[in-house]
Amino acid sequence: MANAEGTVQRRSENNEIKTNRKKMKKGVCSYQSSWADLPQELLDMISNDLNIADYLRFGRVCRSWRTFISDHKLKFMSSQSPLVIYMSTRYDENSCYFFDIITGMRYKTNLPKDNWDFKSCLGVSSGYLIMYFIKRVHRLEGHFCLINPVTGHQLQFPSTPFPLYIINYYISNICRAIFASIGSQDQDYLIVILSRKLDYLQFFVSRDNRWRNHSYYVKNNNRVLDIAVFDGRLFVLTEDSQIGMFNLRSCNLRFLELKFAPRFDRYRSRLVASDDQLLIVYNFEVYRIDFSKMEWVKVNNLGEKALFIGYGDKCCKLINPTVWGGRSNCIYILDDEKICEVYSLNGGFLGILPLMGKKFCPGTCSWYFISQSNSIDNIKDD
């Protein structure tokens, strides 16, 4: 009888324990539900104080937060200051670094885990790092790997049939590398390489699965100085101040008949495409192409916007820095791997922004704009 009573007592205790566990579990679920049900005003206040890394983690907490992040991502990205990219000199390090010029914060993103004998970042285009890797197998084998450090998306392209000249951990002959989509199909991609030492504009279209080239010695032996995607077209700037549109299907250049073209020195001019303007930057002079009047126009004031010029002909952009507290109507220039210099449009020196002081591959630092990480430039398919 005592044993029976003891058994009944133990069963009663077990039932009580199970009931308490159910209550605790229900309480936890209720607690979790309260986090998921936070009002959007509060989520907006919280997310505005996050950096880019924490913002992306913020969206992984629960479904409702992920939906909030998806709906407000573009606004958040456009409010972020530019980052400066650095590549490590160590071949065995599967990462690259980012430095925020305003907050001083450092970030790191992983590269493809593989063994290579050489790696270099040729530039940034449409939010993707254009990486070039070389392996030594029976012979040198290279390939391009495009990496979006925000979304994690990757694309691979074979190496060009023409050699890339490698000097001291740096591909010295690349002037500009561009990545874009073609037509209305998101599966069709394009990579364009502009070289100083080769007389070819090289490009690879994914649907054709082969590299093609176009000799850029145009009339009077004037080289192409720069290339940019604007309004669904691939534009080029030549040494004699001509602006041309390049047709990918026919491999032909059609030059625009423009008035009042200035003269530029070789290798010192940049072609910059913004949302609604095609700009040419020469030293501290800025011009725009007025397509309504078909003429060059000198720009004396950038308004709320500023130009960001990369080191060694890399990424150039016109953006509004006032949204993150930057200086407007000026030019930010990556002078080298350690400092960013700020100038007025008349060449007046405005100050220096210190960058990371560690040792990195020479010539590989470039701007990275968070706001560009979710949109790919598109070129019309005609």
Kinemage of the C-alpha trace (Angstrom):
@kinemage 1
@onewidth
@group {chain A} dominant
@subgroup {mainchain}
@vectorlist {calphas} color= white
{ca met a 1} P 0.000 0.000 0.000
{ca ala a 2} L 2.851 2.313 0.842
{ca asn a 3} L 4.460 1.462 -2.467
{ca ala a 4} L 1.231 2.233 -4.284
{ca glu a 5} L 0.889 5.549 -2.523
{ca gly a 6} L 4.497 6.354 -3.369
{ca thr a 7} L 3.861 5.541 -7.018
{ca val a 8} L 0.773 7.737 -7.102
{ca gln a 9} L 2.753 10.547 -5.462
{ca arg a 10} L 5.587 10.224 -8.017
{ca arg a 11} L 3.090 10.230 -10.890
{ca ser a 12} L 1.487 13.338 -9.441
{ca glu a 13} L 4.907 14.993 -9.229
{ca asn a 14} L 5.703 14.010 -12.825
{ca asn a 15} L 2.385 15.461 -14.040
{ca glu a 16} L 3.123 18.680 -12.176
{ca ile a 17} L 6.580 18.878 -13.780
{ca lys a 18} L 5.086 18.342 -17.253
{ca thr a 19} L 2.476 21.022 -16.605
{ca asn a 20} L 5.167 23.485 -15.505
{ca arg a 21} L 7.219 22.682 -18.585
{ca lys a 22} L 4.228 23.370 -20.820
{ca lys a 23} L 3.655 26.703 -19.071
{ca met a 24} L 7.341 27.623 -19.466
{ca lys a 25} L 7.300 26.656 -23.138
{ca lys a 26} L 4.122 28.658 -23.678
{ca gly a 27} L 5.734 31.603 -21.930
{ca val a 28} L 8.832 31.390 -24.143
{ca cys a 29} L 6.693 31.209 -27.256
{ca ser a 30} L 4.733 34.200 -26.057
{ca tyr a 31} L 8.021 36.030 -25.394
{ca gln a 32} L 9.318 35.208 -28.873
{ca ser a 33} L 6.029 36.239 -30.400
{ca ser a 34} L 6.303 39.634 -28.710
{ca trp a 35} L 9.676 40.235 -30.444
{ca ala a 36} L 8.182 39.296 -33.799
{ca asp a 37} L 5.256 41.656 -33.201
{ca leu a 38} L 7.317 44.786 -32.540
{ca pro a 39} L 5.846 47.818 -34.370
{ca gln a 40} L 7.578 48.998 -37.531
{ca glu a 41} L 8.341 52.388 -35.965
{ca leu a 42} L 10.456 50.680 -33.311
{ca leu a 43} L 12.146 48.384 -35.844
{ca asp a 44} L 12.972 51.457 -37.907
{ca met a 45} L 14.560 53.184 -34.901
{ca ile a 46} L 16.631 50.091 -34.075
{ca ser a 47} L 17.773 49.396 -37.638
{ca asn a 48} L 18.837 53.005 -38.267
{ca asp a 49} L 21.546 52.671 -35.605
{ca leu a 50} L 23.016 49.455 -37.053
{ca asn a 51} L 26.055 49.071 -39.270
{ca ile a 52} L 25.826 47.053 -42.471
{ca ala a 53} L 26.987 43.766 -40.893
{ca asp a 54} L 24.527 43.982 -37.978
{ca tyr a 55} L 21.755 45.098 -40.328
{ca leu a 56} L 22.088 41.908 -42.374
{ca arg a 57} L 22.086 39.817 -39.177
{ca phe a 58} L 19.030 41.748 -37.970
{ca gly a 59} L 16.981 40.263 -40.809
{ca arg a 60} L 17.781 36.690 -39.729
{ca val a 61} L 16.067 36.916 -36.323
{ca cys a 62} L 12.545 36.041 -37.457
{ca arg a 63} L 10.244 36.137 -40.463
{ca ser a 64} L 8.642 39.500 -39.665
{ca trp a 65} L 12.059 41.159 -39.212
{ca arg a 66} L 13.256 39.606 -42.464
{ca thr a 67} L 10.223 41.088 -44.226
{ca phe a 68} L 10.938 44.493 -42.673
{ca ile a 69} L 14.564 44.386 -43.839
{ca ser a 70} L 13.507 43.397 -47.356
{ca asp a 71} L 11.030 46.293 -47.561
{ca his a 72} L 13.452 48.938 -46.232
{ca lys a 73} L 16.808 47.676 -47.536
{ca leu a 74} L 17.192 50.222 -50.342
{ca lys a 75} L 16.597 53.148 -47.974
{ca phe a 76} L 19.135 51.792 -45.485
{ca met a 77} L 21.764 51.024 -48.149
{ca ser a 78} L 21.523 54.516 -49.640
{ca ser a 79} L 22.211 56.030 -46.206
{ca gln a 80} L 25.523 54.194 -45.780
{ca ser a 81} L 28.909 55.830 -46.346
{ca pro a 82} L 31.272 54.336 -48.969
{ca leu a 83} L 33.696 51.585 -48.030
{ca val a 84} L 37.283 51.185 -49.180
{ca ile a 85} L 38.307 47.677 -50.290
{ca tyr a 86} L 41.677 46.150 -49.488
{ca met a 87} L 43.220 42.876 -50.632
{ca ser a 88} L 45.658 41.055 -48.366
{ca thr a 89} L 49.157 40.224 -49.652
{ca arg a 90} L 48.779 36.687 -48.276
{ca tyr a 91} L 47.798 34.169 -50.954
{ca asp a 92} L 46.460 31.730 -48.353
{ca glu a 93} L 44.030 34.240 -46.851
{ca asn a 94} L 40.507 33.656 -48.197
{ca ser a 95} L 39.179 37.119 -47.442
{ca cys a 96} L 39.301 40.799 -48.279
{ca tyr a 97} L 38.755 43.822 -46.060
{ca phe a 98} L 36.445 46.849 -46.060
{ca phe a 99} L 36.986 50.144 -44.240
{ca asp a 100} L 34.236 52.684 -43.483
{ca ile a 101} L 35.626 56.188 -44.069
{ca ile a 102} L 33.180 57.799 -41.599
{ca thr a 103} L 32.899 55.385 -38.668
{ca gly a 104} L 36.344 53.806 -39.036
{ca met a 105} L 34.827 50.332 -38.754
{ca arg a 106} L 36.469 47.384 -40.501
{ca tyr a 107} L 34.697 44.458 -42.124
{ca lys a 108} L 35.844 41.265 -43.751
{ca thr a 109} L 34.252 39.056 -46.394
{ca asn a 110} L 35.236 35.542 -47.425
{ca leu a 111} L 36.534 34.720 -50.890
{ca pro a 112} L 36.185 31.312 -52.604
{ca lys a 113} L 38.056 28.697 -50.584
{ca asp a 114} L 40.659 27.450 -53.000
{ca asn a 115} L 44.410 27.436 -53.417
{ca trp a 116} L 45.803 29.974 -55.843
{ca asp a 117} L 49.208 31.414 -56.687
{ca phe a 118} L 47.888 34.889 -57.445
{ca lys a 119} L 44.783 36.965 -56.720
{ca ser a 120} L 43.844 40.532 -57.547
{ca cys a 121} L 40.766 42.755 -57.393
{ca leu a 122} L 40.482 44.431 -60.804
{ca gly a 123} L 37.719 46.761 -59.654
{ca val a 124} L 34.111 47.047 -58.565
{ca ser a 125} L 31.088 47.109 -60.866
{ca ser a 126} L 27.354 46.787 -60.097
{ca gly a 127} L 28.186 45.919 -56.487
{ca tyr a 128} L 30.455 42.993 -57.484
{ca leu a 129} L 34.167 42.589 -56.812
{ca ile a 130} L 35.833 41.570 -60.084
{ca met a 131} L 38.470 39.123 -58.865
{ca tyr a 132} L 41.138 37.405 -60.945
{ca phe a 133} L 42.693 34.150 -59.721
{ca ile a 134} L 45.637 32.214 -61.173
{ca lys a 135} L 46.650 28.632 -60.415
{ca arg a 136} L 49.780 26.755 -61.405
{ca val a 137} L 48.806 23.292 -62.557
{ca his a 138} L 50.618 22.029 -65.669
{ca arg a 139} L 50.480 25.598 -66.908
{ca leu a 140} L 49.126 28.906 -65.692
{ca glu a 141} L 45.328 28.779 -65.516
{ca gly a 142} L 43.275 31.830 -64.632
{ca his a 143} L 39.632 32.705 -64.174
{ca phe a 144} L 37.486 35.656 -63.178
{ca cys a 145} L 35.275 35.317 -60.123
{ca leu a 146} L 32.654 37.996 -59.471
{ca ile a 147} L 31.594 38.241 -55.834
{ca asn a 148} L 28.858 40.334 -54.259
{ca pro a 149} L 30.049 40.755 -50.635
{ca val a 150} L 26.570 41.824 -49.428
{ca thr a 151} L 24.358 39.172 -51.036
{ca gly a 152} L 27.025 36.456 -51.300
{ca his a 153} L 26.175 35.833 -54.979
{ca gln a 154} L 29.079 34.605 -57.147
{ca leu a 155} L 29.664 34.202 -60.882
{ca gln a 156} L 32.637 32.721 -62.696
{ca phe a 157} L 34.072 33.564 -66.122
{ca pro a 158} L 37.015 31.959 -67.911
{ca ser a 159} L 40.253 33.852 -68.360
{ca thr a 160} L 40.814 36.083 -71.379
{ca pro a 161} L 42.681 34.509 -74.324
{ca phe a 162} L 45.124 37.421 -74.145
{ca pro a 163} L 47.637 37.584 -71.275
{ca leu a 164} L 47.218 39.820 -68.249
{ca tyr a 165} L 50.557 41.317 -67.221
{ca ile a 166} L 51.328 40.617 -63.571
{ca ile a 167} L 53.888 42.754 -61.759
{ca asn a 168} L 54.452 42.691 -57.994
{ca tyr a 169} L 51.076 41.194 -56.996
{ca tyr a 170} L 49.213 43.546 -59.329
{ca ile a 171} L 47.777 43.239 -62.841
{ca ser a 172} L 49.318 46.358 -64.320
{ca asn a 173} L 47.652 46.503 -67.725
{ca ile a 174} L 43.983 46.625 -66.655
{ca cys a 175} L 42.481 50.099 -66.911
{ca arg a 176} L 38.830 49.331 -66.238
{ca ala a 177} L 36.676 46.242 -65.675
{ca ile a 178} L 32.875 46.372 -66.040
{ca phe a 179} L 30.157 43.878 -65.142
{ca ala a 180} L 26.550 44.196 -66.380
{ca ser a 181} L 23.499 42.226 -67.435
{ca ile a 182} L 22.229 42.175 -71.026
{ca gly a 183} L 18.658 42.618 -72.221
{ca ser a 184} L 15.682 41.485 -70.168
{ca gln a 185} L 17.103 38.107 -69.149
{ca asp a 186} L 18.829 38.133 -65.767
{ca gln a 187} L 20.784 35.021 -66.775
{ca asp a 188} L 22.762 36.837 -69.492
{ca tyr a 189} L 25.821 38.624 -68.156
{ca leu a 190} L 28.684 40.626 -69.581
{ca ile a 191} L 32.208 41.363 -68.407
{ca val a 192} L 34.316 43.966 -70.253
{ca ile a 193} L 38.068 44.484 -69.814
{ca leu a 194} L 39.816 47.655 -70.979
{ca ser a 195} L 43.585 47.235 -71.195
{ca arg a 196} L 46.371 49.785 -71.510
{ca lys a 197} L 49.016 47.463 -72.929
{ca leu a 198} L 46.854 45.472 -75.327
{ca asp a 199} L 45.163 47.073 -78.315
{ca tyr a 200} L 41.879 45.311 -77.589
{ca leu a 201} L 38.669 45.923 -75.745
{ca gln a 202} L 37.909 42.404 -74.485
{ca phe a 203} L 34.423 41.262 -73.537
{ca phe a 204} L 32.686 38.025 -72.601
{ca val a 205} L 28.932 37.430 -72.973
{ca ser a 206} L 27.669 34.462 -70.947
{ca arg a 207} L 25.197 33.248 -73.580
{ca asp a 208} L 27.964 33.128 -76.222
{ca asn a 209} L 30.415 31.499 -73.801
{ca arg a 210} L 33.460 33.014 -75.483
{ca trp a 211} L 35.709 36.033 -75.329
{ca arg a 212} L 35.650 38.548 -78.168
{ca asn a 213} L 37.834 41.570 -78.762
{ca his a 214} L 37.665 44.917 -80.482
{ca ser a 215} L 40.724 46.911 -81.493
{ca tyr a 216} L 40.393 50.290 -79.800
{ca tyr a 217} L 42.841 52.128 -82.020
{ca val a 218} L 40.128 54.248 -83.586
{ca lys a 219} L 40.659 56.845 -86.277
{ca asn a 220} L 43.911 58.839 -86.015
{ca asn a 221} L 45.232 56.122 -83.693
{ca asn a 222} L 43.469 57.514 -80.634
{ca arg a 223} L 43.145 55.038 -77.808
{ca val a 224} L 40.081 54.460 -75.693
{ca leu a 225} L 40.759 56.001 -72.281
{ca asp a 226} L 37.741 54.804 -70.346
{ca ile a 227} L 34.417 52.945 -70.564
{ca ala a 228} L 31.137 53.232 -68.634
{ca val a 229} L 27.546 51.956 -68.726
{ca phe a 230} L 24.979 54.743 -69.037
{ca asp a 231} L 21.308 54.623 -70.027
{ca gly a 232} L 21.584 51.013 -71.189
{ca arg a 233} L 24.585 51.659 -73.451
{ca leu a 234} L 28.318 51.040 -73.236
{ca phe a 235} L 30.062 54.394 -73.745
{ca val a 236} L 33.749 55.014 -74.435
{ca leu a 237} L 35.986 58.086 -74.107
{ca thr a 238} L 38.921 58.453 -76.515
{ca glu a 239} L 42.139 60.453 -76.390
{ca asp a 240} L 40.825 63.093 -78.794
{ca ser a 241} L 37.789 63.793 -76.561
{ca gln a 242} L 35.324 61.751 -78.571
{ca ile a 243} L 32.391 59.966 -76.957
{ca gly a 244} L 31.305 56.749 -78.636
{ca met a 245} L 28.689 54.047 -78.105
{ca phe a 246} L 29.900 50.479 -78.452
{ca asn a 247} L 27.593 47.866 -80.012
{ca leu a 248} L 28.258 44.400 -78.585
{ca arg a 249} L 26.658 42.520 -81.473
{ca ser a 250} L 28.499 44.261 -84.302
{ca cys a 251} L 31.629 45.196 -82.307
{ca asn a 252} L 31.419 48.702 -83.755
{ca leu a 253} L 31.822 52.160 -82.256
{ca arg a 254} L 29.432 54.942 -83.214
{ca phe a 255} L 30.758 58.349 -82.240
{ca leu a 256} L 28.491 61.182 -81.136
{ca glu a 257} L 28.729 64.498 -82.922
{ca leu a 258} L 29.232 66.816 -79.948
{ca lys a 259} L 30.115 70.512 -79.823
{ca phe a 260} L 32.615 72.309 -77.578
{ca ala a 261} L 34.752 69.262 -76.770
{ca pro a 262} L 37.801 70.118 -74.587
{ca arg a 263} L 41.207 68.477 -74.975
{ca phe a 264} L 42.493 66.007 -72.392
{ca asp a 265} L 45.840 64.535 -71.480
{ca arg a 266} L 46.286 60.810 -71.986
{ca tyr a 267} L 45.350 58.529 -69.053
{ca arg a 268} L 44.176 61.412 -66.870
{ca ser a 269} L 40.464 61.407 -67.730
{ca arg a 270} L 37.570 59.453 -66.237
{ca leu a 271} L 34.156 58.618 -67.636
{ca val a 272} L 31.589 58.641 -64.803
{ca ala a 273} L 27.972 57.501 -65.174
{ca ser a 274} L 25.389 58.604 -62.626
{ca asp a 275} L 21.628 58.001 -62.628
{ca asp a 276} L 20.873 60.835 -65.033
{ca gln a 277} L 24.230 62.227 -66.213
{ca leu a 278} L 27.276 61.111 -68.151
{ca leu a 279} L 30.287 62.989 -66.779
{ca ile a 280} L 33.920 63.367 -67.793
{ca val a 281} L 36.431 64.219 -65.064
{ca tyr a 282} L 39.814 65.650 -66.017
{ca asn a 283} L 41.999 66.520 -63.006
{ca phe a 284} L 39.564 68.765 -61.098
{ca glu a 285} L 37.516 69.807 -64.110
{ca val a 286} L 34.111 68.202 -64.591
{ca tyr a 287} L 32.048 68.162 -67.802
{ca arg a 288} L 28.716 66.579 -68.661
{ca ile a 289} L 27.242 65.543 -71.977
{ca asp a 290} L 24.064 67.470 -72.778
{ca phe a 291} L 22.247 64.992 -75.030
{ca ser a 292} L 19.426 67.444 -75.772
{ca lys a 293} L 21.869 69.935 -77.348
{ca met a 294} L 24.588 67.381 -78.219
{ca glu a 295} L 27.380 69.358 -76.581
{ca trp a 296} L 29.903 69.289 -73.736
{ca val a 297} L 28.982 71.488 -70.766
{ca lys a 298} L 31.365 72.587 -68.012
{ca val a 299} L 30.061 71.714 -64.530
{ca asn a 300} L 30.906 74.321 -61.901
{ca asn a 301} L 28.748 73.026 -59.083
{ca leu a 302} L 27.735 69.475 -58.140
{ca gly a 303} L 25.035 70.633 -55.724
{ca glu a 304} L 24.432 68.068 -52.975
{ca lys a 305} L 26.468 65.421 -54.783
{ca ala a 306} L 30.177 64.608 -54.787
{ca leu a 307} L 32.557 62.625 -56.997
{ca phe a 308} L 34.385 59.589 -55.650
{ca ile a 309} L 37.479 58.693 -57.671
{ca gly a 310} L 39.155 55.327 -57.109
{ca tyr a 311} L 42.870 54.622 -56.980
{ca gly a 312} L 44.543 53.586 -60.225
{ca asp a 313} L 41.552 54.145 -62.559
{ca lys a 314} L 39.189 52.038 -60.468
{ca cys a 315} L 35.558 52.660 -59.477
{ca cys a 316} L 34.276 56.233 -59.967
{ca lys a 317} L 30.820 57.394 -58.842
{ca leu a 318} L 28.709 60.520 -58.399
{ca ile a 319} L 26.577 60.182 -55.258
{ca asn a 320} L 24.933 62.281 -52.548
{ca pro a 321} L 27.149 62.166 -49.422
{ca thr a 322} L 24.910 64.391 -47.312
{ca val a 323} L 22.702 61.411 -46.383
{ca trp a 324} L 25.553 60.018 -44.247
{ca gly a 325} L 27.092 63.329 -43.169
{ca gly a 326} L 29.698 63.702 -45.898
{ca arg a 327} L 30.815 66.854 -47.704
{ca ser a 328} L 28.989 67.749 -50.941
{ca asn a 329} L 30.146 69.578 -54.092
{ca cys a 330} L 33.667 68.176 -53.935
{ca ile a 331} L 35.886 65.298 -55.090
{ca tyr a 332} L 37.025 62.402 -52.896
{ca ile a 333} L 40.198 60.796 -54.272
{ca leu a 334} L 41.872 57.600 -53.074
{ca asp a 335} L 45.425 58.887 -53.336
{ca asp a 336} L 46.937 55.577 -52.218
{ca glu a 337} L 46.177 52.730 -49.819
{ca lys a 338} L 46.491 54.916 -46.700
{ca ile a 339} L 44.679 58.223 -47.278
{ca cys a 340} L 41.684 59.727 -49.046
{ca glu a 341} L 42.117 63.360 -50.119
{ca val a 342} L 39.198 65.764 -50.541
{ca tyr a 343} L 39.300 68.643 -53.056
{ca ser a 344} L 36.964 71.348 -54.279
{ca leu a 345} L 36.086 71.540 -57.983
{ca asn a 346} L 38.686 74.275 -58.483
{ca gly a 347} L 41.435 72.075 -57.022
{ca gly a 348} L 41.431 73.556 -53.531
{ca phe a 349} L 42.571 71.128 -50.845
{ca leu a 350} L 39.824 70.466 -48.260
{ca gly a 351} L 41.287 67.749 -46.052
{ca ile a 352} L 42.383 64.133 -45.590
{ca leu a 353} L 40.501 61.062 -44.395
{ca pro a 354} L 42.870 58.446 -42.901
{ca leu a 355} L 42.373 54.863 -44.025
{ca met a 356} L 43.635 51.482 -42.810
{ca gly a 357} L 47.360 51.409 -42.097
{ca lys a 358} L 48.072 47.730 -42.682
{ca lys a 359} L 50.042 46.296 -45.595
{ca phe a 360} L 47.924 45.290 -48.581
{ca cys a 361} L 48.433 44.390 -52.221
{ca pro a 362} L 49.534 47.548 -54.074
{ca gly a 363} L 47.020 49.150 -56.376
{ca thr a 364} L 44.065 47.037 -55.248
{ca cys a 365} L 42.179 49.484 -53.025
{ca ser a 366} L 38.930 50.762 -54.484
{ca trp a 367} L 35.596 52.286 -53.496
{ca tyr a 368} L 32.652 50.056 -52.670
{ca phe a 369} L 29.181 51.615 -52.508
{ca ile a 370} L 26.669 49.676 -50.419
{ca ser a 371} L 23.796 51.326 -52.296
{ca gln a 372} L 24.991 49.655 -55.525
{ca ser a 373} L 25.036 46.130 -54.075
{ca asn a 374} L 21.463 45.200 -55.040
{ca ser a 375} L 21.268 46.490 -58.601
{ca ile a 376} L 23.136 45.401 -61.722
{ca asp a 377} L 23.747 47.802 -64.599
{ca asn a 378} L 21.831 46.678 -67.680
{ca ile a 379} L 22.854 47.037 -71.325
{ca lys a 380} L 20.233 46.980 -74.064
{ca asp a 381} L 20.448 43.955 -76.293
{ca asp a 382} L 20.615 45.531 -79.772
